[in-house]
Amino acid sequence: MIYIQPLVIALFVAFVATKTAVAHETPQSYDRINFQVSAVEEVENDTLVVVMYSERSGQKPSTIADEVNRNIGWAVDLAKKSNSIKVQTLNYRQDPLYHNQSISGWKIRQSIRLESTETTSLSALIGELQGRLSVASLRYTVSPTRRNKVERRLIAEALNRFKSRGEQIKVELGRTGYRIVNIDIITSGQSSAPIRMRAAAMMENSAVAAPSIEPGVQTFSVQVSGTIELEVPQ
């Protein structure tokens, strides 16, 4: 009969248990790779936004306020005649004017904001309103509806490019598979510069020609960056 000492048996069992635990605790090896792809599209602006204002100065606040209020009210009434034009009144300011450190008069100003995708109609209205109002700013932009459609399309395109790039890397390096560790999606739209124009001189009982403006385009982009892990051959 072969006799094995208990100490030898205990050491053998401990060694086997340790090897088994290490095998279970050792994770599958991967090579991590970071990369980025993008999708870009130029989109024509479809919305015109203009801010106009009435401003008057004088010594009697009630008199100049009445004139400003009448001008803004007139402009709002004209804008509301078109269902395609959104109109919003903006800030109302009444500021003192000084001479030799004393109040010599007052300046009152109020603005309205006009927005429409029917740019021809709004351009014509701007020309009409310039008979009594001045232009503070004029710019083209992309409507939320068009922006959402473009971004959805670009996100799908960029994600497909990310997956395709991952497959290419896997094949080129001779690996059997990969998994995505993390992924980030960034959308951006490059707004066109505001349209600069010289306000037409206001003349009594004289129509002002509509301003000539071109919509231009914005560049929308979606960037997808992330990390993949390639399986390492065992």
C-alpha positions in Angstrom: 0.0 0.0 0.0 1.3 3.4 -1.0 1.1 5.9 1.8 0.8 9.6 0.9 1.4 12.1 3.7 -1.5 14.4 4.4 0.7 17.5 4.0 1.5 16.6 0.4 -2.2 16.0 -0.4 -3.1 19.4 1.1 -0.5 21.2 -0.9 -1.7 19.5 -4.1 -5.3 20.4 -3.5 -4.4 24.0 -2.8 -2.3 24.2 -6.0 -5.2 22.9 -8.1 -7.7 25.3 -6.5 -5.4 28.3 -7.1 -4.9 27.4 -10.8 -8.6 27.1 -11.2 -9.4 30.4 -9.6 -6.7 32.2 -11.6 -8.2 30.7 -14.8 -11.6 32.0 -13.9 -10.4 35.5 -12.8 -8.3 36.1 -16.0 -10.4 38.1 -18.4 -10.4 37.6 -22.2 -7.6 39.7 -23.7 -8.5 42.6 -26.1 -6.7 45.2 -28.0 -8.4 48.6 -27.7 -8.6 51.0 -30.6 -10.0 54.5 -30.7 -11.1 56.2 -33.9 -13.6 58.8 -35.2 -15.8 59.2 -38.3 -18.0 61.9 -39.5 -20.8 62.7 -41.9 -21.3 66.2 -43.4 -24.0 67.9 -45.4 -24.6 71.4 -46.7 -28.2 72.5 -46.1 -29.9 75.5 -47.6 -31.4 77.9 -45.1 -35.1 78.0 -45.3 -36.1 80.5 -42.5 -35.7 84.3 -42.5 -35.5 86.1 -39.2 -35.5 89.9 -38.8 -35.6 92.2 -35.8 -36.9 95.7 -36.4 -37.4 98.6 -34.1 -39.0 102.0 -33.6 -36.9 104.6 -31.7 -37.7 108.2 -30.8 -36.1 110.8 -28.7 -37.6 113.9 -27.1 -38.3 115.9 -23.9 -41.7 114.6 -23.3 -41.8 110.8 -22.6 -45.6 110.5 -23.2 -45.3 112.0 -26.7 -42.5 109.9 -27.9 -43.9 106.8 -26.2 -47.2 107.3 -28.1 -45.3 107.5 -31.4 -43.3 104.4 -30.7 -46.3 102.4 -29.6 -48.3 103.5 -32.7 -45.4 102.4 -35.0 -45.1 99.0 -33.3 -48.8 98.4 -33.3 -49.0 99.3 -37.0 -46.2 96.8 -37.7 -47.7 94.0 -35.7 -51.1 94.5 -37.4 -49.4 94.3 -40.9 -47.5 91.2 -39.9 -50.5 89.4 -38.6 -52.2 89.7 -42.0 -50.0 86.9 -43.2 -50.5 83.4 -41.5 -47.0 82.4 -42.7 -45.2 85.1 -40.6 -44.6 84.8 -36.9 -44.4 88.1 -35.0 -43.2 88.7 -31.5 -42.7 92.0 -29.6 -39.4 92.3 -27.8 -37.8 94.6 -25.2 -39.2 98.0 -24.5 -36.6 100.6 -23.3 -37.0 104.1 -21.9 -33.6 105.7 -21.2 -32.7 109.2 -20.1 -30.6 111.5 -22.2 -28.1 113.7 -20.3 -26.6 117.1 -21.0 -24.2 118.7 -18.5 -25.0 115.9 -16.1 -28.7 116.7 -16.1 -31.5 114.9 -17.8 -32.3 116.8 -21.0 -34.7 114.3 -22.6 -35.7 110.7 -23.1 -35.2 108.0 -25.7 -37.7 105.2 -26.1 -37.2 102.1 -28.2 -39.2 98.9 -28.8 -38.4 96.0 -31.2 -40.3 93.3 -33.0 -39.1 89.9 -34.2 -40.4 88.5 -37.5 -39.8 84.9 -38.7 -41.1 83.0 -41.8 -40.2 80.2 -44.2 -42.1 82.2 -46.8 -39.1 84.5 -47.4 -40.5 86.3 -50.4 -43.5 87.5 -48.3 -41.4 88.5 -45.4 -38.9 90.3 -47.6 -41.8 92.3 -49.0 -43.1 93.1 -45.6 -39.7 94.3 -44.4 -39.7 96.8 -47.3 -43.1 98.0 -46.2 -42.2 98.3 -42.5 -39.0 100.2 -43.3 -41.3 103.2 -44.0 -41.6 103.6 -40.2 -39.2 101.1 -38.6 -35.5 100.4 -38.8 -33.7 97.0 -39.2 -31.7 95.9 -36.2 -30.6 92.5 -37.6 -31.4 90.2 -40.5 -30.3 86.6 -40.8 -31.2 83.2 -42.4 -31.4 80.0 -40.5 -32.6 76.4 -40.8 -36.0 75.6 -39.5 -36.3 73.0 -36.6 -38.2 70.6 -38.9 -35.4 70.6 -41.5 -32.7 70.5 -38.9 -34.2 67.4 -37.2 -34.5 65.5 -40.6 -30.9 66.3 -41.5 -29.5 65.3 -38.1 -31.4 62.0 -38.1 -30.0 61.2 -41.6 -26.4 62.2 -40.7 -26.5 60.2 -37.4 -27.5 57.1 -39.3 -24.8 57.7 -41.9 -22.1 58.3 -39.3 -23.0 55.2 -37.2 -22.9 53.1 -40.3 -19.5 54.5 -41.1 -18.3 53.7 -37.5 -19.5 50.1 -37.8 -17.9 49.7 -41.2 -14.6 51.1 -40.0 -14.7 48.7 -37.1 -15.2 45.8 -39.4 -12.4 47.0 -41.6 -10.0 47.3 -38.7 -10.9 43.8 -37.5 -10.3 42.2 -40.9 -7.1 44.1 -41.6 -5.6 42.9 -38.3 -6.8 39.4 -38.8 -9.1 39.2 -35.8 -12.3 37.2 -35.4 -14.5 39.8 -33.8 -14.7 43.1 -31.9 -17.0 44.8 -29.5 -17.9 48.5 -28.9 -16.7 49.8 -25.5 -18.0 53.3 -25.7 -19.3 55.7 -28.3 -20.0 59.5 -28.4 -22.2 61.4 -30.9 -21.7 65.1 -31.5 -24.0 67.1 -33.8 -23.2 70.6 -35.0 -24.5 73.2 -37.4 -22.4 76.0 -38.7 -24.7 79.1 -38.8 -24.2 81.5 -41.7 -23.1 85.0 -40.8 -25.9 87.6 -40.3 -26.9 89.4 -43.4 -25.5 92.9 -43.3 -27.6 95.6 -45.1 -27.8 99.3 -45.1 -31.2 100.5 -43.7 -33.0 102.4 -46.4 -33.7 106.0 -45.5 -37.2 106.6 -44.2 -39.1 109.1 -46.2 -42.6 110.4 -45.7 -45.3 108.9 -48.0 -42.6 106.9 -49.9 -42.5 103.2 -50.4 -39.2 101.4 -49.6 -38.1 98.7 -51.9 -37.8 95.2 -50.4 -34.2 94.2 -49.5 -32.4 91.8 -51.8 -31.2 88.8 -49.8 -29.9 85.4 -50.5 -30.5 82.4 -48.2 -27.1 80.7 -48.4 -26.3 77.4 -46.7 -25.3 75.9 -43.4 -22.9 73.0 -42.9 -24.2 70.3 -40.6 -22.0 67.6 -39.3 -22.2 64.6 -37.0 -19.1 63.2 -35.4 -19.1 59.7 -34.0 -16.0 58.8 -31.9 -15.5 55.7 -29.8 -13.5 52.8 -28.7 -13.6 49.2 -29.8 -11.9 46.1 -28.4 -10.5 43.5 -30.8 -10.3 39.9 -29.7 -6.7 38.7 -29.2 -6.0 35.2 -30.6 -5.3 32.7 -27.8 
